[in-house]
C-alpha cells in the first residue's frame, strides 16, 4: 500500500523584502513538521514560495532600476539561499510568476465565474497602496490604513467581484463541523464573530495594477494579488496543469501562516474553493509574531533580524532550536541575543552536549570505545527506561498539536533526567571495582541508548546535530532515523564502535 500523504504549506513571501526571522520562523516550523512526518513514513509534499506580483513589487523594482521580472528573479535568490542556509527541506518553491501558476489562476477564475460567483460592478473604496488592500469607510482609522497606519487613497474603478457574501452560512457550518479547521482556538473565535457580522463581496480585479495576472478575456485588468497568491496552494499541486497529481495531493493537510493573514486563509480562500466545488484545506494554523527586545520588528526602527547572519555566528541548529524553543506557537514571542545565547549555553552546550561527550568519554575509557553489554535492569534504571519508552509518543502528540516548544521541553526533561542518572550511578565509582563491571556496562549502555533515542527525536529540529550524534554513537542516520527506531529500546549493538568527535555546541562567550 502507498504511504499516506501529508501536504503542508508556508505562506508565499513577498519579494519586496529580504527574508527575516518572521519568515524563517514559519518556514522552520514547517520544516520540523515535514521532517517529522517523513520520519513517520508519510509521503510529504512541503511547499513554500514567493508572492511576486503587485504594486509594491513594481515600486521596489523601479527604485532599484530594474524591471519587475529582473527584480523578482534577484530577490527570489535571496529566499532560496536563506532556506538552504537554514537547512529547509522543502519539496517545491512556487513563484507566482511561474507559467503553470498563471494557467491555474486563470482556470480557477473562469470556473468560479462559470459557477456565477463572479460579477462585474463598480468598486469605490479606500486603498492602501503599500498593503494593496482596499478598506471600507468604517475600517479606516483617521484616514489611515488600519493595518500599517499609512495614508489611504480614494479609488473608484470597474471591477470584478467575488460573491463572498454567499458563503457566510456555509463557512460557519464548516467551522462548526470541523473545529480543528482554524487554530488556535482564540483566533477561530475571532474569525467566527467576524463572519457572523456578515460578509461583503470582494473586489478581485484591478485596473491600477499592471504587474499581475490578466483577468481571462479582459487583459486590461489584473487579478487582485491576494487572490492570485492564495491560489498558489492548488496550482503548486497540479491544479490546471496536472489533474492527476492534484487529485493525489489536494486538499492540503496544513496551511501554516501568521496570525494577521488568517482572514484571507480561513474565509476568502475556503469560500473561493467552495465556489469552485473543490475540497477545503484540513487545517489552518495562525502563529504569533516575533518582537525584538520588546519592540515591533521593522525596517524603520532598524531592528530587523537576519536569520542568515545569525546562522553565520551561532550555527544553523542553534538558530532553529532557539526559534522553536523560545515561544509558544500561536502566541507572540520575543527575540533577544541574550536569550538565545543563554539557551545555547545552558541547554545545547551544557545539557545536551555534555551528556553526549561525557557518555562517550566513559565508554571510551571503560570499554575501549565499544558499546558495552546491556545489563539486567535495576530499580535505578526504571525511570530512565520508562521515560525513554514514553518519549516518542509524547513528542509526537506535541508536534501533532504544533506545540514545538513543548515537544522540545519533553526531550529536555529526559536529557536532564539522563544527566541526573549519570550523577546517581557515578560510573567512575563503579569502574573502581571489578565486581561492578556488569553494572557499569549496563549504566553506560542505558546512556548510549537514551542518547540514540534523543538524537532521532531531535532530528526534525536539528538535523545536522542529530546526524553528528548518531555518527558519534557509531550509527548511520539514514538507516537509524525513523520514528519507529525511536520507539525501540535496545537497537545499539554490543561491541559496535563509537566515534567521539567535536563537542556538539561550543559555548558562546558572553
Ligand atoms: N504574501 C503574503 C502571504 C500570501 S500567502 C497566500 C504575505 N507575505 S509576507 O512576506 O508579508 O509575510 C509572510 C509571513 O511572514 C506572514 O505569515 C507573517 O505572519 C510572517 N511574519 C512577518 N513578520 C513577522 C514577525 N515579526 N514574526 C513572525 N512572523 C511574521 O503576507
Boltz pocket constraint, residues with backbone or C-beta under 6 A from the ligand:
constraints:
  - pocket:
      binder: B
      contacts: [[A, 10], [A, 11], [A, 12], [A, 13], [A, 14], [A, 21], [A, 22], [A, 23], [A, 25], [A, 26], [A, 51], [A, 226], [A, 229], [A, 230], [A, 231], [A, 232], [A, 256], [A, 257], [A, 258], [A, 259], [A, 260], [A, 261], [A, 287], [A, 288], [A, 289], [A, 290], [A, 291], [A, 297]]
      max_distance: 6.0
